[in-house]
């Protein structure tokens, strides 16, 4: 049986590439558009994990909606840090500082402590799972999370190469299975108490290890294009904004046939609101997005044995 997690970065509406302003400049209207998504989850038995950031946690209407999912629909509420909208504001607003791991550890802790307390007060339960905004995560954050009693992180993106030198949680790992983090290199297993549950990224079919480990070094226009067009070998995220229904099916089939025990789909809450993100500009786009998820989970349940879990359920299953 394959354990399946859906982790949703639940956050403000924002045009990526714009200025990094504080929380007073953003709204969280997209949370009001999540009911149809939750209905898809309910239909197929999916347990959602909503990872919320500061603008969401301080909005009473948003919290009421999400707490309703938690209390009545088996959802979990975890933590998602966007430093630029999360007090205290001691750093210079810029792209590098929008990634948490680039901040001094002391400031990381201040922001995470405030966010954790804010969420705990809002939902009457202390969160224990986390994903860094923009995947801004490296070993410097591990102790911060452990000191705040977090048990699970889901910031690592395997099989993907960092585009900029200041990015950290992208890299090659042979496995997408959960692992105890290393205190030096988050791509390696180690002795940390914090469990890493990587995002599901990989190939749509089994390929030789040599090709897998060197894929990121291949030129996009050359060999990768040949592999895709001629041999139908490609890399995808289990992410409906990045992959088609066919691609998500292929990726899931490939991993499940390999015996992978955990799959971790991700996307953003603002993708479910017209013009809330670049992925869905219209209500018609949102409806197509929901239909894709509906069709995917219908196919998944029909063709595979799936155990839907929340992110905070991972440790007890992993430690068996």
Secondary structure, DSSP 8 states (H G I E B T S, - for coil): -EEEEEEEEE-----TTS----GGG---GGGGG-HHHHHHHHHHT--EEEEE-HHHHT-HHHHHHHHHHHHHH--EEEEEE-GGGSS---S--STGGGSGGGS-HHHHHHHHHHHHHHHHHHHTS---EEEEGGG---GGGHHHHHHTT--EE---EET---SSTT--SEE--S--S-EEB-SS-TTSB-S-SSEE--B-EEESS---HHHHHHGGGS-IIIIIHHHHHHH---EEES-TTTS-HHHHHHHHHHHHHTT--EEEEEEEGGGGSTTSSSS--SHHHHHHHHHHHHHHHHHHHHHS-EEE--GGGHHHHHT-
